Amino acid sequence: MPIYKSEKEAIRQHIDYEYDTDLEGKYQVGGHALFLYRALKDVITPNSVVLDIGCNSGAIGRLLMADKNVICYGIDVAPEMARRAALKGIFVRIGKAEHLPWPDNNFDATILMEILEHVYDPEMVFNEAVRVTKEGGIVTGSVPHPRGEAGAKGFRRHKYHARVFDKASLKQLLKTKLRKIEIKSIYTDPDLTALPNWLFFYGRKGG
């Protein structure tokens, strides 16, 4: 069951959540999510137009703009997160991932980094991400590994998550809309638990 009693509570937790602040070093050299960002960067085409769903304070968009010269759009449910992202040059909207305010076939790539485990209806969010992605474009992102950073000390470590994906359940969701799907485990380096931290995924829209 989702852990939040109301949308207001979800937004408050979203702002308070450590990784949703401007402490962006987690994606840079020495940061614990560096290898996750590198996996993402490898599948983003230079000079493309991307959408970061649940963009938080804009850390990923800022890095992709610098590294890949992309044009980055974003959406976040928390107005304060959207404000911070806009200051980084992201074209950001305040809104819900379940109802994206863009037309069909609009983006070269759509990013779902660490969001599907939080939302009430991950299938609806995923379908919206695919809808706004161009034919042949990519949908990519990540979820926490069931035994990784959030769960290495037991299932209760997933206290901020509405659900936990494993590789099988994630693939089941992705294959409804995408082709050429890849799912791989990403580790923190050094990883003291010797367990993967995330499941990173990638697929192309189209038949």
FITI-94678 format. One line per field, with one value per residue: x, y, z of N, C-alpha, C in turn; residue in one letter. Coordinates in nm, 2 decimals, always signed. Atoms other than C-alpha are relative to their C-alpha. Example, Ala and Ser with C-alpha at 12.3 -4.5 7.8 and 13.67 -1.06 7.14 Angstrom:
n.u = [+0.09  -0.09]
n.v = [-0.12  -0.11]
n.w = [+0.00  +0.00]
ca.u = [+1.23  +1.37]
ca.v = [-0.45  -0.11]
ca.w = [+0.78  +0.71]
c.u = [+0.09  -0.08]
c.v = [+0.12  +0.11]
c.w = [+0.00  +0.08]
code = [A  S]
***
This chain:
n.u = [+0.08  -0.08  -0.03  +0.05  +0.14  +0.05  -0.10  -0.07  -0.11  -0.10  -0.08  -0.08  -0.10  -0.09  -0.09  -0.09  -0.08  -0.14  -0.05  +0.08  -0.05  -0.11  -0.12  -0.01  -0.13  +0.02  -0.02  -0.12  -0.11  +0.00  +0.14  +0.04  +0.08  -0.08  +0.01  +0.14  +0.01  -0.08  +0.08  +0.10  -0.07  -0.04  +0.11  +0.06  -0.07  -0.04  +0.08  +0.14  +0.10  +0.04  +0.09  -0.03  +0.12  -0.05  -0.14  -0.06  -0.06  -0.06  -0.13  -0.03  +0.01  -0.12  -0.11  +0.02  -0.02  -0.14  -0.07  +0.06  +0.05  +0.14  +0.10  +0.06  +0.12  +0.02  +0.13  -0.01  +0.13  -0.03  -0.04  -0.13  -0.09  +0.01  -0.07  -0.15  -0.04  +0.01  -0.12  -0.11  +0.02  +0.10  +0.13  +0.07  +0.14  +0.04  +0.11  -0.01  -0.06  +0.11  +0.07  -0.10  +0.06  -0.07  +0.06  -0.06  -0.12  -0.06  -0.14  -0.09  -0.03  +0.08  -0.07  +0.07  -0.10  +0.04  +0.14  +0.11  +0.02  +0.06  +0.14  +0.11  +0.03  -0.12  +0.04  +0.05  -0.11  -0.08  +0.07  -0.02  -0.13  -0.01  +0.09  -0.06  -0.13  +0.01  -0.02  -0.14  -0.07  -0.02  +0.04  -0.10  +0.01  -0.05  +0.07  -0.09  -0.01  +0.07  -0.09  -0.11  -0.03  +0.12  +0.05  -0.10  +0.01  +0.14  +0.11  +0.05  -0.08  +0.07  +0.11  +0.05  +0.04  +0.14  -0.01  -0.14  -0.01  -0.12  -0.02  +0.11  +0.11  -0.03  +0.01  +0.14  +0.06  -0.06  +0.03  +0.13  +0.00  -0.13  -0.08  -0.14  -0.01  -0.11  +0.00  -0.13  -0.02  -0.10  -0.06  -0.08  -0.14  +0.00  +0.13  -0.04  +0.09  -0.02  +0.13  +0.03  +0.08  +0.11  +0.02  +0.01  +0.07  +0.00  +0.08  +0.04  +0.14  +0.03  +0.03]
n.v = [-0.12  -0.13  -0.04  -0.14  -0.01  -0.10  -0.06  -0.10  +0.08  +0.05  -0.11  -0.04  +0.10  -0.01  -0.12  +0.03  +0.12  -0.05  +0.01  -0.10  -0.13  -0.05  +0.07  +0.08  +0.07  +0.15  +0.05  -0.04  +0.08  +0.03  +0.01  +0.14  +0.04  -0.03  +0.10  -0.01  -0.11  +0.04  +0.09  -0.09  -0.09  +0.08  +0.03  -0.13  -0.05  -0.14  -0.10  +0.05  -0.07  +0.10  -0.03  +0.06  +0.01  +0.00  -0.05  -0.04  -0.13  -0.02  +0.05  +0.08  -0.08  -0.09  +0.08  +0.04  -0.12  -0.03  +0.11  +0.05  -0.11  +0.02  -0.10  +0.08  -0.04  +0.07  -0.02  +0.04  -0.03  -0.10  -0.13  -0.04  +0.08  -0.05  -0.13  +0.02  +0.05  -0.10  -0.09  +0.07  -0.01  +0.10  -0.05  +0.09  -0.02  +0.06  +0.09  +0.14  +0.09  +0.08  -0.08  -0.09  -0.11  +0.00  +0.08  +0.13  +0.01  -0.13  +0.00  +0.10  +0.10  -0.03  +0.06  +0.03  +0.04  +0.01  -0.05  +0.10  +0.06  -0.10  -0.04  +0.08  +0.08  +0.00  +0.03  -0.13  -0.08  +0.06  -0.02  -0.14  -0.02  +0.05  -0.08  -0.12  +0.04  +0.03  +0.14  +0.02  -0.06  +0.09  -0.02  +0.06  -0.05  +0.10  +0.02  +0.06  +0.14  +0.05  +0.04  -0.10  -0.11  -0.02  +0.12  +0.09  +0.03  +0.06  -0.06  -0.12  -0.12  -0.06  -0.07  -0.11  +0.05  +0.06  +0.14  +0.04  +0.07  +0.09  +0.00  +0.07  -0.09  -0.11  +0.04  +0.02  -0.13  -0.07  +0.07  -0.04  -0.11  -0.03  +0.11  -0.01  -0.03  +0.04  -0.02  +0.05  -0.04  -0.10  +0.00  -0.11  +0.04  +0.14  +0.05  +0.07  +0.11  +0.09  +0.02  -0.11  -0.11  -0.04  +0.06  -0.11  +0.06  -0.07  +0.07  -0.09  +0.00  +0.04  +0.14]
n.w = [+0.00  -0.01  -0.14  -0.03  -0.03  +0.08  +0.09  -0.08  -0.07  +0.09  +0.04  -0.11  -0.01  +0.12  -0.02  -0.12  +0.03  +0.01  +0.14  +0.08  -0.03  +0.09  -0.03  +0.12  +0.02  +0.01  +0.14  +0.05  -0.04  -0.15  -0.04  +0.00  +0.11  +0.12  +0.10  +0.05  +0.09  +0.12  +0.08  +0.07  +0.10  +0.12  +0.09  +0.04  +0.12  -0.01  +0.06  +0.01  -0.09  -0.10  -0.11  -0.13  -0.07  -0.14  +0.02  -0.13  +0.01  +0.13  +0.01  +0.12  +0.11  +0.00  +0.05  +0.14  +0.08  +0.01  +0.06  +0.13  +0.08  +0.03  -0.04  -0.11  -0.07  -0.13  -0.07  -0.14  -0.08  -0.11  +0.05  -0.04  +0.08  +0.13  +0.00  +0.00  +0.13  +0.10  -0.01  +0.07  +0.15  +0.05  +0.03  -0.09  -0.04  -0.12  +0.04  -0.04  +0.10  +0.05  +0.10  +0.05  +0.08  +0.13  +0.10  +0.04  +0.09  -0.01  -0.05  +0.05  -0.11  -0.12  -0.11  -0.12  -0.10  -0.14  -0.02  +0.01  -0.13  -0.09  +0.05  -0.03  +0.11  +0.09  +0.14  +0.06  +0.02  +0.11  +0.13  +0.04  +0.04  +0.13  +0.09  +0.04  +0.06  +0.14  +0.05  +0.01  -0.11  -0.11  -0.13  -0.08  -0.14  -0.10  -0.12  -0.10  +0.00  -0.12  -0.10  +0.01  -0.10  -0.08  -0.06  -0.04  -0.14  -0.01  +0.08  -0.06  +0.04  +0.11  -0.06  +0.08  +0.13  +0.01  +0.05  +0.03  +0.12  +0.03  +0.15  +0.07  +0.00  +0.08  +0.15  +0.03  +0.03  +0.12  +0.13  +0.05  +0.09  +0.05  +0.06  -0.03  -0.15  -0.07  -0.14  -0.06  -0.14  -0.02  -0.14  -0.05  -0.01  -0.05  -0.05  -0.12  -0.02  +0.10  +0.06  +0.09  -0.06  +0.08  +0.13  +0.11  +0.12  +0.13  +0.10  +0.10  +0.03  +0.14  +0.02]
ca.u = [+0.00  +0.12  +0.27  +0.12  -0.21  -0.25  -0.09  +0.01  +0.20  +0.37  +0.49  +0.62  +0.81  +0.94  +1.09  +1.24  +1.38  +1.76  +1.82  +1.56  +1.76  +2.04  +2.29  +2.38  +2.72  +2.57  +2.59  +2.94  +3.29  +3.30  +2.92  +2.74  +2.52  +2.80  +2.77  +2.39  +2.43  +2.70  +2.46  +2.19  +2.44  +2.54  +2.19  +2.11  +2.19  +2.38  +2.17  +1.84  +1.53  +1.46  +1.20  +1.29  +0.98  +1.01  +1.30  +1.34  +1.58  +1.72  +2.04  +2.02  +1.90  +2.18  +2.44  +2.29  +2.28  +2.65  +2.76  +2.53  +2.42  +2.05  +1.75  +1.59  +1.23  +1.11  +0.80  +0.77  +0.47  +0.65  +0.66  +0.98  +1.16  +1.03  +1.16  +1.51  +1.51  +1.40  +1.70  +1.93  +1.79  +1.53  +1.20  +0.99  +0.63  +0.46  +0.23  +0.18  +0.36  +0.02  -0.10  +0.18  +0.11  +0.28  +0.15  +0.21  +0.55  +0.72  +1.06  +1.36  +1.41  +1.20  +1.36  +1.21  +1.48  +1.37  +1.00  +0.81  +0.86  +0.70  +0.38  +0.04  +0.00  +0.33  +0.16  -0.02  +0.30  +0.50  +0.23  +0.24  +0.61  +0.58  +0.30  +0.51  +0.82  +0.87  +0.85  +1.19  +1.28  +1.39  +1.24  +1.49  +1.53  +1.59  +1.43  +1.60  +1.72  +1.51  +1.82  +2.03  +2.10  +1.74  +1.69  +2.02  +1.93  +1.58  +1.26  +1.16  +1.44  +1.20  +0.99  +0.97  +0.85  +0.49  +0.62  +0.94  +1.03  +1.25  +1.38  +1.09  +0.82  +1.00  +1.04  +0.67  +0.58  +0.83  +0.75  +0.39  +0.51  +0.88  +1.12  +1.49  +1.46  +1.77  +1.78  +2.10  +2.21  +2.41  +2.65  +2.78  +3.16  +3.30  +2.99  +3.04  +2.73  +2.84  +2.48  +2.35  +2.19  +1.96  +1.80  +1.86  +1.64  +1.62  +1.39  +1.27  +0.92  +0.77  +0.67]
ca.v = [+0.00  +0.36  +0.51  +0.86  +0.95  +1.25  +1.44  +1.72  +1.46  +1.32  +1.66  +1.74  +1.41  +1.46  +1.80  +1.66  +1.34  +1.38  +1.29  +1.55  +1.85  +2.05  +1.81  +1.69  +1.54  +1.19  +1.19  +1.33  +1.19  +1.03  +1.04  +0.71  +0.73  +0.82  +0.49  +0.52  +0.86  +0.72  +0.44  +0.71  +0.94  +0.65  +0.61  +0.98  +1.11  +1.44  +1.74  +1.56  +1.69  +1.51  +1.50  +1.43  +1.31  +1.38  +1.61  +1.71  +2.00  +1.95  +1.76  +1.51  +1.77  +2.01  +1.74  +1.62  +1.97  +2.01  +1.66  +1.59  +1.94  +1.84  +2.06  +1.95  +1.97  +1.86  +1.81  +1.78  +1.77  +1.99  +2.36  +2.42  +2.14  +2.28  +2.63  +2.50  +2.31  +2.61  +2.81  +2.55  +2.62  +2.34  +2.41  +2.28  +2.24  +2.18  +1.88  +1.51  +1.23  +1.06  +1.35  +1.50  +1.84  +1.76  +1.62  +1.27  +1.19  +1.50  +1.40  +1.21  +1.05  +1.04  +0.97  +0.80  +0.80  +0.67  +0.75  +0.44  +0.30  +0.61  +0.66  +0.53  +0.39  +0.31  +0.17  +0.50  +0.69  +0.46  +0.48  +0.86  +0.86  +0.64  +0.85  +1.17  +0.99  +0.99  +0.67  +0.52  +0.73  +0.59  +0.56  +0.50  +0.53  +0.33  +0.18  +0.07  -0.29  -0.51  -0.61  -0.30  +0.03  +0.07  -0.29  -0.44  -0.44  -0.59  -0.51  -0.25  -0.02  +0.05  +0.27  +0.55  +0.33  +0.23  -0.09  -0.28  -0.39  -0.69  -0.76  -0.98  -0.73  -0.44  -0.62  -0.72  -0.35  -0.23  -0.50  -0.37  -0.07  -0.09  -0.30  -0.37  -0.37  -0.38  -0.41  -0.42  -0.39  -0.09  -0.09  +0.19  +0.19  +0.11  -0.10  -0.21  -0.44  -0.62  -0.59  -0.39  -0.06  +0.00  -0.17  +0.06  +0.01  +0.12  +0.05  +0.20  +0.30  +0.13  -0.20]
ca.w = [+0.00  -0.06  +0.25  +0.22  +0.36  +0.14  -0.15  +0.09  +0.30  +0.00  -0.11  +0.23  +0.25  -0.11  -0.01  +0.32  +0.15  +0.16  -0.21  -0.33  -0.22  -0.38  -0.23  -0.58  -0.52  -0.52  -0.91  -0.93  -0.88  -0.53  -0.51  -0.43  -0.74  -0.99  -1.16  -1.19  -1.36  -1.60  -1.71  -1.78  -1.96  -2.19  -2.33  -2.38  -2.73  -2.75  -2.85  -2.79  -2.61  -2.29  -2.02  -1.66  -1.48  -1.11  -1.18  -0.81  -0.78  -1.13  -1.06  -1.34  -1.59  -1.50  -1.56  -1.88  -2.02  -1.94  -2.05  -2.35  -2.46  -2.43  -2.40  -2.07  -1.96  -1.62  -1.41  -1.03  -0.79  -0.53  -0.62  -0.43  -0.62  -0.95  -0.86  -0.79  -1.11  -1.31  -1.17  -1.33  -1.68  -1.70  -1.86  -1.57  -1.49  -1.16  -1.20  -1.16  -1.34  -1.40  -1.62  -1.82  -1.99  -2.32  -2.65  -2.78  -2.94  -2.81  -2.66  -2.78  -2.44  -2.12  -1.78  -1.48  -1.22  -0.88  -0.92  -1.01  -0.66  -0.50  -0.71  -0.65  -1.00  -1.17  -1.48  -1.54  -1.49  -1.72  -1.99  -1.98  -2.01  -2.32  -2.47  -2.47  -2.61  -2.99  -3.19  -3.17  -2.87  -2.54  -2.20  -1.93  -1.55  -1.23  -0.93  -0.60  -0.61  -0.37  -0.19  -0.25  -0.08  +0.05  +0.14  +0.23  +0.60  +0.54  +0.36  +0.61  +0.48  +0.19  +0.42  +0.17  -0.11  -0.21  -0.37  -0.44  -0.79  -0.88  -1.23  -1.32  -1.22  -1.38  -1.71  -1.70  -1.69  -1.95  -2.21  -2.24  -2.43  -2.51  -2.73  -2.70  -2.32  -2.11  -1.73  -1.53  -1.17  -1.07  -0.77  -0.56  -0.57  -0.32  -0.23  +0.13  +0.11  -0.20  -0.32  -0.61  -0.53  -0.83  -1.13  -1.43  -1.73  -2.09  -2.38  -2.71  -2.80  -3.11  -3.25]
c.u = [+0.09  +0.01  -0.06  -0.15  -0.07  +0.10  +0.09  +0.11  +0.11  +0.09  +0.10  +0.12  +0.10  +0.10  +0.10  +0.10  +0.14  +0.04  -0.08  +0.04  +0.10  +0.13  +0.03  +0.12  -0.02  +0.02  +0.14  +0.12  +0.01  -0.14  -0.05  -0.08  +0.07  -0.02  -0.14  -0.01  +0.08  -0.08  -0.11  +0.07  +0.03  -0.11  -0.07  +0.08  +0.03  -0.10  -0.15  -0.08  -0.05  -0.10  +0.04  -0.12  +0.03  +0.14  +0.06  +0.06  +0.09  +0.14  +0.04  -0.01  +0.12  +0.12  -0.01  +0.02  +0.15  +0.07  -0.04  -0.06  -0.15  -0.08  -0.09  -0.13  -0.02  -0.14  +0.02  -0.13  +0.03  +0.04  +0.14  +0.11  +0.00  +0.07  +0.15  +0.04  +0.00  +0.13  +0.12  -0.02  -0.09  -0.13  -0.10  -0.14  -0.03  -0.12  +0.03  +0.05  -0.12  -0.07  +0.10  -0.05  +0.07  -0.07  +0.07  +0.13  +0.08  +0.15  +0.08  +0.02  -0.08  +0.07  -0.09  +0.09  -0.06  -0.13  -0.10  -0.03  -0.08  -0.15  -0.11  -0.03  +0.11  -0.03  -0.05  +0.12  +0.09  -0.07  +0.00  +0.14  +0.02  -0.08  +0.07  +0.14  -0.03  +0.02  +0.15  +0.08  +0.01  -0.07  +0.09  -0.01  +0.06  -0.10  +0.10  -0.01  -0.07  +0.09  +0.12  +0.00  -0.12  -0.03  +0.10  -0.01  -0.15  -0.10  -0.05  +0.08  -0.07  -0.12  -0.05  -0.06  -0.14  +0.01  +0.15  +0.00  +0.12  +0.01  -0.12  -0.12  +0.02  -0.01  -0.14  -0.07  +0.06  -0.04  -0.14  +0.01  +0.14  +0.06  +0.15  +0.03  +0.13  -0.02  +0.13  +0.01  +0.12  +0.05  +0.06  +0.15  +0.08  -0.14  +0.03  -0.10  +0.02  -0.13  -0.03  -0.10  -0.13  -0.02  -0.02  -0.06  +0.00  -0.08  -0.04  -0.15  -0.02  -0.01  +0.12]
c.v = [+0.13  +0.05  +0.13  +0.00  +0.11  +0.05  +0.10  -0.07  -0.05  +0.11  +0.04  -0.10  +0.01  +0.11  -0.04  -0.11  +0.05  +0.01  +0.10  +0.14  +0.04  -0.07  -0.10  -0.08  -0.15  -0.04  +0.04  -0.08  -0.01  -0.01  -0.15  -0.04  +0.04  -0.10  -0.01  +0.11  -0.04  -0.09  +0.09  +0.08  -0.08  -0.02  +0.12  +0.05  +0.15  +0.08  -0.04  +0.09  -0.10  +0.05  -0.08  +0.00  -0.02  +0.06  +0.05  +0.14  +0.02  -0.05  -0.07  +0.09  +0.09  -0.07  -0.04  +0.11  +0.03  -0.11  -0.04  +0.12  -0.02  +0.12  -0.08  +0.06  -0.09  +0.02  -0.06  +0.04  +0.11  +0.13  +0.05  -0.07  +0.06  +0.14  -0.02  -0.05  +0.11  +0.10  -0.06  +0.00  -0.11  +0.06  -0.09  +0.04  -0.06  -0.09  -0.14  -0.09  -0.08  +0.08  +0.10  +0.11  +0.02  -0.09  -0.13  +0.02  +0.13  +0.00  -0.11  -0.11  +0.05  -0.08  -0.02  -0.05  +0.00  +0.06  -0.11  -0.07  +0.08  +0.02  -0.10  -0.10  +0.00  -0.03  +0.12  +0.09  -0.04  +0.02  +0.15  +0.03  -0.05  +0.09  +0.13  -0.02  -0.02  -0.14  -0.02  +0.06  -0.10  +0.04  -0.07  +0.05  -0.11  -0.01  -0.06  -0.16  -0.06  -0.03  +0.10  +0.10  +0.02  -0.12  -0.10  -0.05  -0.05  +0.08  +0.13  +0.13  +0.07  +0.08  +0.12  -0.04  -0.06  -0.14  -0.02  -0.08  -0.09  +0.00  -0.05  +0.10  +0.13  -0.03  -0.02  +0.14  +0.06  -0.07  +0.03  +0.11  +0.02  -0.13  +0.02  +0.04  -0.05  +0.04  -0.05  +0.06  +0.10  +0.00  +0.13  -0.05  +0.10  -0.04  -0.09  -0.12  -0.11  -0.04  +0.11  +0.10  +0.03  -0.10  +0.12  -0.06  +0.10  -0.08  +0.11  -0.01  -0.04  -0.15  -0.08]
c.w = [+0.00  +0.14  +0.04  +0.01  -0.09  -0.10  +0.07  +0.08  -0.09  -0.05  +0.11  +0.02  -0.12  +0.02  +0.11  -0.04  -0.04  -0.15  -0.09  +0.02  -0.10  +0.04  -0.11  -0.02  -0.01  -0.15  -0.05  +0.05  +0.15  +0.05  -0.01  -0.12  -0.13  -0.11  -0.06  -0.10  -0.13  -0.09  -0.07  -0.11  -0.13  -0.10  -0.05  -0.12  +0.01  -0.08  -0.02  +0.10  +0.09  +0.10  +0.12  +0.09  +0.15  +0.01  +0.13  -0.02  -0.13  -0.01  -0.12  -0.13  -0.02  -0.06  -0.14  -0.10  -0.02  -0.08  -0.14  -0.09  -0.03  +0.04  +0.10  +0.05  +0.12  +0.05  +0.14  +0.07  +0.10  -0.06  +0.03  -0.08  -0.15  -0.01  +0.00  -0.13  -0.11  +0.01  -0.07  -0.15  -0.06  -0.02  +0.08  +0.02  +0.14  -0.04  +0.04  -0.12  -0.07  -0.11  -0.06  -0.10  -0.13  -0.10  -0.02  -0.08  +0.00  +0.03  -0.06  +0.11  +0.12  +0.12  +0.12  +0.11  +0.14  +0.03  +0.00  +0.14  +0.10  -0.04  +0.03  -0.11  -0.10  -0.14  -0.07  -0.03  -0.12  -0.14  -0.05  -0.05  -0.15  -0.10  -0.05  -0.07  -0.15  -0.04  -0.02  +0.11  +0.12  +0.13  +0.09  +0.15  +0.09  +0.11  +0.10  -0.02  +0.12  +0.11  +0.01  +0.11  +0.10  +0.08  +0.05  +0.15  +0.03  -0.07  +0.06  -0.03  -0.12  +0.05  -0.08  -0.13  +0.01  -0.04  -0.03  -0.13  +0.00  -0.15  -0.07  -0.01  -0.08  -0.15  -0.04  -0.04  -0.13  -0.13  -0.06  -0.11  -0.08  -0.07  +0.03  +0.14  +0.05  +0.15  +0.06  +0.14  +0.00  +0.14  +0.03  +0.01  +0.09  +0.06  +0.12  +0.02  -0.10  -0.07  -0.09  +0.06  -0.08  -0.11  -0.10  -0.12  -0.12  -0.10  -0.11  -0.03  -0.15  -0.01  -0.05]
code = [M  P  I  Y  K  S  E  K  E  A  I  R  Q  H  I  D  Y  E  Y  D  T  D  L  E  G  K  Y  Q  V  G  G  H  A  L  F  L  Y  R  A  L  K  D  V  I  T  P  N  S  V  V  L  D  I  G  C  N  S  G  A  I  G  R  L  L  M  A  D  K  N  V  I  C  Y  G  I  D  V  A  P  E  M  A  R  R  A  A  L  K  G  I  F  V  R  I  G  K  A  E  H  L  P  W  P  D  N  N  F  D  A  T  I  L  M  E  I  L  E  H  V  Y  D  P  E  M  V  F  N  E  A  V  R  V  T  K  E  G  G  I  V  T  G  S  V  P  H  P  R  G  E  A  G  A  K  G  F  R  R  H  K  Y  H  A  R  V  F  D  K  A  S  L  K  Q  L  L  K  T  K  L  R  K  I  E  I  K  S  I  Y  T  D  P  D  L  T  A  L  P  N  W  L  F  F  Y  G  R  K  G  G]
***
